[in-house]
């Protein structure tokens, strides 16, 4: 049986060491302290905290920059290399990525870059350690400052303490956790593929107008009649409409934060960070109690409402899997008819760039108010077409939703195991 020693972190295996990150990393730095101008035609990207998703970056949202700016930031040491561990230090504190990707990326200063001494510390083990509640609690308790914008400064990241088993045990722990993460990645990629299939079908039917006609042939290329409208040519029988004609539009609201009993219940409270990279909202960082929900009954969103981010980060689209609330940065559509759901989800995704364009309004902060959102022009196909589309695509969406629940369960298993492995409560013997 292993011997134990008592430490500031409680009992840990006797042979484990406690080190600061500064002592086991050959370098701890951060990205650029200035943000280059966006270059819409640029082939290079710069990453920020808001672009960080589950152990990766959402490249679709990363700002594009010129080759000149990219090379300058590379020269200044802002390029992320394979094997680096990335830790968000501004805003959403504690997002972690182990970078083993094949794309080029430079970073802003909101992200710390940690390079491990590989003879002492496995980069993958460091990644898992920083993800664990064991580490996250230490960071939030000792090093986070600021309320409006929480922050951890670089010198304090260097002071974070790590429980360090032997390198061979680090590798065994990392291998065990990686097997669970491989399953998580498989499900995530499956969901991406399923969404792409549904997106392709949407484009085929509602952008190219090649939905099946009464003979099962592609409508437009088979001579289907097109008629003029305020939105350009559309198939005969379709009409120009507005988003509000598809359902009730609800702008979210935050209950009084002075009342702690309004929060930490069972009702999801959706904010923009919950929406990144998601189709369905299964779990949210914050929740409301029944009492909190009852203070704003008109803001309750039934299951399968469409949520669209409209302030600051504009154009994210999700579907809530349970009855939920959102904050005021999000406008939601409660569909008048169930079979509007599939069309509306992809129609809103298709409007993302337009929402960003109308949200600028000369202000630094993007904002599409509820009235503007409600009155955006949108095509209204024949209902028989919407029903046929929903009958095909809803099955795909349901599979994505089911996978999201599998993902949630796998992550909970991993996180529970992660805490026990990182504290030495469970050992993986060679």
C-alpha positions as CSV (number, residue, x, y, z in Angstrom):
1,X,0.0,0.0,0.0
2,X,1.3,3.5,-0.9
3,X,2.6,5.7,1.9
4,X,1.1,9.2,2.3
5,X,2.4,12.5,3.5
6,X,0.4,15.4,4.8
7,X,0.7,18.7,2.8
8,X,-1.1,22.0,2.3
9,X,-3.2,20.1,-0.2
10,X,-4.1,17.3,2.3
11,X,-2.7,13.8,2.1
12,X,-0.9,12.9,-1.1
13,X,1.3,10.0,-2.2
14,X,4.7,10.2,-0.3
15,X,6.8,10.1,-3.5
16,X,4.9,12.9,-5.2
17,X,6.4,16.4,-5.2
18,X,4.8,19.9,-5.0
19,X,6.3,22.3,-7.4
20,X,5.4,25.7,-8.8
21,X,4.7,25.9,-12.6
22,X,7.7,28.3,-12.9
23,X,10.1,25.5,-11.7
24,X,8.8,22.8,-14.1
25,X,8.2,24.9,-17.2
26,X,11.0,26.1,-19.4
27,X,9.0,29.1,-20.4
28,X,5.7,30.8,-19.4
29,X,4.7,33.7,-21.5
30,X,1.6,35.1,-23.3
31,X,0.5,36.4,-26.6
32,X,0.5,39.8,-28.2
33,X,-0.4,42.9,-26.1
34,X,-1.7,44.7,-29.2
35,X,-4.4,43.4,-31.6
36,X,-3.6,43.8,-35.3
37,X,-6.2,45.0,-37.8
38,X,-8.5,42.5,-39.3
39,X,-7.7,41.4,-42.8
40,X,-10.9,39.8,-44.3
41,X,-8.8,38.2,-47.1
42,X,-6.0,37.1,-44.8
43,X,-4.9,33.5,-44.6
44,X,-3.6,33.8,-41.0
45,X,-5.5,33.9,-37.7
46,X,-5.1,35.3,-34.3
47,X,-6.8,33.5,-31.3
48,X,-8.4,35.0,-28.2
49,X,-10.2,33.6,-25.2
50,X,-13.5,33.8,-26.9
51,X,-12.3,31.5,-29.7
52,X,-11.3,28.7,-27.2
53,X,-13.6,25.7,-27.3
54,X,-13.2,22.2,-25.9
55,X,-9.4,21.7,-26.3
56,X,-9.3,23.6,-29.5
57,X,-9.9,27.0,-31.2
58,X,-13.0,27.8,-33.3
59,X,-11.2,28.8,-36.4
60,X,-14.4,30.1,-38.0
61,X,-14.5,32.9,-35.4
62,X,-10.8,33.6,-35.1
63,X,-9.9,37.0,-36.6
64,X,-8.0,36.9,-39.9
65,X,-4.8,39.0,-40.1
66,X,-2.3,39.8,-42.8
67,X,0.9,37.8,-43.4
68,X,3.0,40.8,-42.4
69,X,1.2,41.1,-39.0
70,X,1.4,37.3,-38.5
71,X,5.1,37.2,-39.2
72,X,5.7,40.1,-36.8
73,X,3.8,38.3,-34.0
74,X,5.7,35.1,-34.7
75,X,9.0,37.0,-34.3
76,X,7.7,38.4,-31.0
77,X,7.1,34.8,-29.7
78,X,3.3,34.9,-29.9
79,X,2.9,31.8,-32.1
80,X,1.6,28.7,-30.5
81,X,3.7,25.5,-31.0
82,X,2.9,21.8,-30.8
83,X,3.1,20.6,-27.2
84,X,2.2,24.0,-25.7
85,X,-0.4,24.2,-23.0
86,X,-2.6,27.3,-23.3
87,X,-4.5,28.8,-20.3
88,X,-7.0,31.7,-20.5
89,X,-6.1,34.4,-18.1
90,X,-8.6,37.2,-18.9
91,X,-12.4,37.1,-18.8
92,X,-13.3,33.3,-18.9
93,X,-10.5,32.2,-16.6
94,X,-9.1,28.7,-16.8
95,X,-10.0,27.4,-20.2
96,X,-7.2,25.1,-21.2
97,X,-5.9,23.7,-24.5
98,X,-3.2,21.2,-25.2
99,X,-2.0,22.3,-28.7
100,X,-1.2,19.4,-30.9
101,X,-2.8,20.8,-34.1
102,X,-1.6,21.2,-37.6
103,X,-2.6,24.8,-38.2
104,X,-0.7,28.1,-37.7
105,X,-2.0,30.5,-35.0
106,X,-0.8,33.5,-33.1
107,X,-2.4,34.6,-29.8
108,X,-3.4,37.7,-27.9
109,X,-2.2,38.4,-24.4
110,X,-5.4,37.1,-22.9
111,X,-3.9,33.6,-23.2
112,X,-0.9,32.3,-21.4
113,X,1.5,29.9,-23.2
114,X,3.2,27.3,-21.0
115,X,6.1,25.2,-22.3
116,X,7.0,22.3,-20.0
117,X,10.4,20.9,-19.2
118,X,9.7,17.5,-20.8
119,X,12.2,15.7,-18.6
120,X,10.2,16.7,-15.5
121,X,6.7,17.4,-16.7
122,X,4.5,15.9,-19.5
123,X,2.7,18.7,-21.4
124,X,-0.4,16.5,-21.6
125,X,-0.3,15.9,-17.8
126,X,0.0,19.7,-17.3
127,X,-3.0,20.2,-19.5
128,X,-5.1,17.7,-17.5
129,X,-3.8,19.1,-14.2
130,X,-4.8,22.7,-15.1
131,X,-8.3,21.5,-16.3
132,X,-8.9,19.7,-12.9
133,X,-11.1,21.2,-10.2
134,X,-8.1,20.7,-8.0
135,X,-6.2,23.3,-9.9
136,X,-9.1,25.5,-10.9
137,X,-10.1,26.0,-7.3
138,X,-6.5,27.0,-6.4
139,X,-6.4,29.6,-9.2
140,X,-9.7,31.2,-8.4
141,X,-9.1,31.2,-4.6
142,X,-5.5,32.7,-4.7
143,X,-4.9,34.5,-8.0
144,X,-8.0,35.9,-9.7
145,X,-8.5,39.6,-9.4
146,X,-11.1,42.0,-10.9
147,X,-14.9,41.7,-10.9
148,X,-16.1,43.2,-14.2
149,X,-13.3,41.4,-16.1
150,X,-11.7,38.6,-13.9
151,X,-8.0,38.3,-14.6
152,X,-4.9,36.2,-13.6
153,X,-1.6,38.0,-14.2
154,X,1.3,36.1,-15.7
155,X,3.5,36.3,-12.6
156,X,0.7,34.6,-10.6
157,X,0.3,31.8,-13.1
158,X,4.0,31.0,-12.5
159,X,3.2,30.6,-8.8
160,X,0.5,27.9,-9.4
161,X,1.4,24.8,-7.5
162,X,1.3,21.4,-9.2
163,X,1.3,17.9,-7.6
164,X,3.9,16.0,-9.5
165,X,4.1,12.2,-9.7
166,X,7.0,10.5,-11.6
167,X,7.1,11.1,-15.3
168,X,6.0,7.5,-16.0
169,X,3.0,7.9,-13.8
170,X,2.2,11.2,-15.4
171,X,2.1,9.4,-18.8
172,X,-0.1,6.6,-17.4
173,X,-2.6,9.2,-16.0
174,X,-2.6,11.1,-19.3
175,X,-3.1,8.0,-21.4
176,X,-6.1,7.0,-19.3
177,X,-7.8,10.3,-19.6
178,X,-6.9,10.6,-23.3
179,X,-8.9,7.5,-24.0
180,X,-12.0,9.1,-22.7
181,X,-11.2,12.3,-24.6
182,X,-10.8,10.3,-27.8
183,X,-14.4,9.1,-27.4
184,X,-15.5,12.7,-26.7
185,X,-13.7,13.9,-29.9
186,X,-15.3,11.1,-31.9
187,X,-18.8,12.2,-30.8
188,X,-18.0,15.8,-31.4
189,X,-16.7,15.1,-35.0
190,X,-19.8,13.0,-35.6
191,X,-22.0,16.0,-34.6
192,X,-20.0,18.3,-36.9
193,X,-20.5,16.0,-39.8
194,X,-24.2,15.6,-39.1
195,X,-24.7,19.4,-38.9
196,X,-22.8,19.8,-42.2
197,X,-25.1,17.3,-43.8
198,X,-28.2,19.2,-42.6
199,X,-26.6,22.5,-43.6
200,X,-25.9,21.2,-47.1
201,X,-29.5,20.1,-47.4
202,X,-30.7,23.6,-46.2
203,X,-28.6,25.3,-48.8
204,X,-29.8,23.0,-51.5
205,X,-33.5,23.6,-50.7
206,X,-33.7,27.2,-49.5
207,X,-30.7,28.9,-51.2
208,X,-30.4,27.1,-54.5
209,X,-34.2,26.4,-54.6
210,X,-33.6,22.7,-55.5
211,X,-36.1,21.2,-53.1
212,X,-38.0,18.3,-54.6
213,X,-41.0,19.3,-56.6
214,X,-44.2,17.3,-56.8
215,X,-42.5,14.8,-59.1
216,X,-39.5,14.5,-56.8
217,X,-37.2,16.5,-59.1
218,X,-35.0,19.5,-58.2
219,X,-37.4,22.5,-58.4
220,X,-35.4,25.2,-60.1
221,X,-33.3,23.2,-62.5
222,X,-36.5,21.3,-63.5
223,X,-38.1,24.5,-64.7
224,X,-39.9,25.4,-61.5
225,X,-41.4,28.9,-61.8
226,X,-39.6,31.7,-60.0
227,X,-41.3,35.0,-59.2
228,X,-39.9,38.5,-58.1
229,X,-40.1,39.6,-54.5
230,X,-38.5,42.2,-52.1
231,X,-35.9,39.5,-51.4
232,X,-35.1,38.7,-55.0
233,X,-36.4,35.8,-57.0
234,X,-38.2,33.1,-55.0
235,X,-40.2,30.0,-56.0
236,X,-43.8,30.6,-56.8
237,X,-46.0,30.3,-53.7
238,X,-43.2,31.5,-51.4
239,X,-43.4,35.0,-49.9
240,X,-41.2,37.6,-48.3
241,X,-41.7,37.6,-44.5
242,X,-40.1,38.6,-41.3
243,X,-38.5,36.6,-38.4
244,X,-41.4,37.6,-36.1
245,X,-43.9,35.9,-38.4
246,X,-42.3,32.6,-37.5
247,X,-42.9,32.9,-33.8
248,X,-42.7,34.9,-30.6
249,X,-39.4,36.9,-30.1
250,X,-38.1,37.0,-26.6
251,X,-35.2,39.1,-25.4
252,X,-33.6,37.5,-22.3
253,X,-33.1,39.1,-18.9
254,X,-31.0,38.6,-15.9
255,X,-32.8,38.4,-12.5
256,X,-31.4,40.6,-9.7
257,X,-28.0,39.3,-8.7
258,X,-28.5,40.7,-5.3
259,X,-30.9,37.8,-4.6
260,X,-28.7,34.7,-4.3
261,X,-31.9,32.5,-4.0
262,X,-32.7,33.4,-7.6
263,X,-29.7,31.4,-8.8
264,X,-28.0,27.9,-8.6
265,X,-31.2,25.9,-9.3
266,X,-32.1,23.5,-12.1
267,X,-33.1,25.9,-14.8
268,X,-30.5,26.6,-17.5
269,X,-29.5,30.3,-17.8
270,X,-27.9,30.7,-21.2
271,X,-25.2,33.3,-21.8
272,X,-23.0,33.8,-24.9
273,X,-20.1,31.7,-23.5
274,X,-22.5,28.7,-23.3
275,X,-23.3,29.0,-27.0
276,X,-19.8,28.7,-28.7
277,X,-19.5,25.6,-30.8
278,X,-22.9,24.3,-29.8
279,X,-26.1,23.2,-31.6
280,X,-28.0,22.2,-28.5
281,X,-27.6,23.8,-25.1
282,X,-27.5,20.9,-22.7
283,X,-25.7,22.5,-19.7
284,X,-25.0,26.1,-18.8
285,X,-22.4,27.7,-16.5
286,X,-25.1,29.5,-14.5
287,X,-28.6,28.3,-13.6
288,X,-31.7,29.9,-12.1
289,X,-33.9,28.6,-9.2
290,X,-37.6,28.2,-9.7
291,X,-38.0,31.4,-7.6
292,X,-35.7,33.3,-9.9
293,X,-37.5,32.0,-13.0
294,X,-40.9,33.0,-11.6
295,X,-39.7,36.6,-11.3
296,X,-39.6,36.8,-15.1
297,X,-42.2,34.3,-16.4
298,X,-42.5,36.1,-19.8
299,X,-38.8,35.3,-20.4
300,X,-39.2,31.5,-20.1
301,X,-38.2,29.7,-23.3
302,X,-39.8,26.3,-23.9
303,X,-37.8,23.4,-25.1
304,X,-36.6,23.7,-28.8
305,X,-36.5,27.5,-29.0
306,X,-33.9,29.1,-31.2
307,X,-31.3,31.3,-29.4
308,X,-29.4,34.0,-31.3
309,X,-26.6,36.1,-29.8
310,X,-27.2,39.8,-30.7
311,X,-24.9,41.9,-28.5
312,X,-21.1,41.9,-28.5
313,X,-20.5,38.5,-30.0
314,X,-23.3,38.4,-32.7
315,X,-24.5,35.6,-34.8
316,X,-24.2,32.5,-32.6
317,X,-27.2,30.2,-32.9
318,X,-28.3,27.4,-30.6
319,X,-31.3,25.4,-29.6
320,X,-32.2,24.9,-25.9
321,X,-32.8,21.3,-25.1
322,X,-34.8,22.1,-21.9
323,X,-37.0,24.9,-20.7
324,X,-34.5,27.8,-20.2
325,X,-33.8,31.5,-19.8
326,X,-31.2,33.7,-21.5
327,X,-29.6,36.9,-20.5
328,X,-30.3,40.2,-22.4
329,X,-27.6,39.6,-25.0
330,X,-29.6,36.9,-26.7
331,X,-32.9,37.1,-28.7
332,X,-34.8,33.9,-29.0
333,X,-37.5,32.6,-31.3
334,X,-40.3,30.4,-29.9
335,X,-41.6,28.8,-33.1
336,X,-45.3,29.1,-33.8
337,X,-45.3,25.6,-35.3
338,X,-43.0,22.6,-34.4
339,X,-41.9,22.0,-38.0
340,X,-40.5,25.6,-38.2
341,X,-37.6,24.5,-36.0
342,X,-35.3,22.9,-38.5
343,X,-35.7,25.7,-41.0
344,X,-35.3,28.4,-38.5
345,X,-32.1,27.0,-37.0
346,X,-30.3,27.0,-40.3
347,X,-31.9,30.2,-41.5
348,X,-30.5,32.0,-38.5
349,X,-27.1,30.4,-39.0
350,X,-27.2,31.7,-42.6
351,X,-28.0,35.2,-41.3
352,X,-24.9,35.4,-39.1
353,X,-22.8,37.7,-41.4
354,X,-25.9,40.0,-42.0
355,X,-26.5,40.3,-38.3
356,X,-22.9,41.3,-37.7
357,X,-23.2,44.0,-40.5
358,X,-26.4,45.5,-39.1
359,X,-25.2,45.3,-35.5
360,X,-22.1,47.4,-36.1
361,X,-23.9,50.8,-36.4
362,X,-20.7,52.7,-35.9
363,X,-20.3,51.4,-32.4
364,X,-17.4,49.4,-31.0
365,X,-19.9,46.9,-29.4
366,X,-22.1,45.1,-31.9
367,X,-25.8,45.3,-31.0
368,X,-28.9,44.0,-32.8
369,X,-31.9,45.1,-30.7
370,X,-35.0,43.0,-30.4
371,X,-37.1,45.2,-32.7
372,X,-34.5,45.2,-35.4
373,X,-34.1,41.4,-35.1
374,X,-37.8,40.8,-35.2
375,X,-38.2,42.7,-38.4
376,X,-35.4,41.2,-40.4
377,X,-36.7,40.1,-43.8
378,X,-36.7,36.4,-44.4
379,X,-38.2,34.0,-47.0
380,X,-41.3,32.1,-46.1
381,X,-41.5,28.8,-48.1
382,X,-44.7,26.9,-48.6
383,X,-45.5,25.0,-45.4
384,X,-45.5,21.6,-47.2
385,X,-41.8,22.3,-48.0
386,X,-41.1,23.2,-44.4
387,X,-42.7,20.1,-43.2
388,X,-40.8,17.9,-45.6
389,X,-37.5,19.5,-44.6
390,X,-38.3,19.1,-40.9
391,X,-39.2,15.5,-41.3
392,X,-35.7,14.8,-42.7
393,X,-33.5,17.2,-40.8
394,X,-35.1,16.8,-37.3
395,X,-33.9,13.2,-37.2
396,X,-30.4,14.5,-37.8
397,X,-30.9,17.2,-35.1
398,X,-32.2,14.6,-32.6
399,X,-29.1,12.4,-33.2
400,X,-26.9,15.5,-32.5
401,X,-28.9,16.2,-29.3
402,X,-28.5,12.6,-28.1
403,X,-24.8,12.7,-28.8
404,X,-24.7,15.9,-26.7
405,X,-26.1,14.1,-23.7
406,X,-23.5,11.3,-24.3
407,X,-20.8,14.0,-24.4
408,X,-22.1,15.5,-21.2
409,X,-22.0,12.1,-19.4
410,X,-18.5,11.3,-20.7
411,X,-17.2,14.7,-19.6
412,X,-18.6,14.2,-16.1
413,X,-17.0,10.8,-15.8
414,X,-13.7,12.3,-17.1
415,X,-13.8,15.2,-14.7
416,X,-14.6,13.0,-11.7
417,X,-11.7,10.7,-12.6
418,X,-9.5,13.7,-13.3
419,X,-9.9,15.1,-9.8
420,X,-9.1,11.7,-8.2
421,X,-6.1,11.0,-10.4
422,X,-4.6,14.5,-9.9
423,X,-4.9,14.3,-6.2
424,X,-3.5,10.8,-5.9
425,X,-6.8,9.3,-4.6
426,X,-6.7,6.9,-7.5
427,X,-3.4,5.5,-8.7
428,X,-2.6,3.8,-12.0
429,X,0.0,1.2,-11.2
430,X,2.5,0.2,-13.9
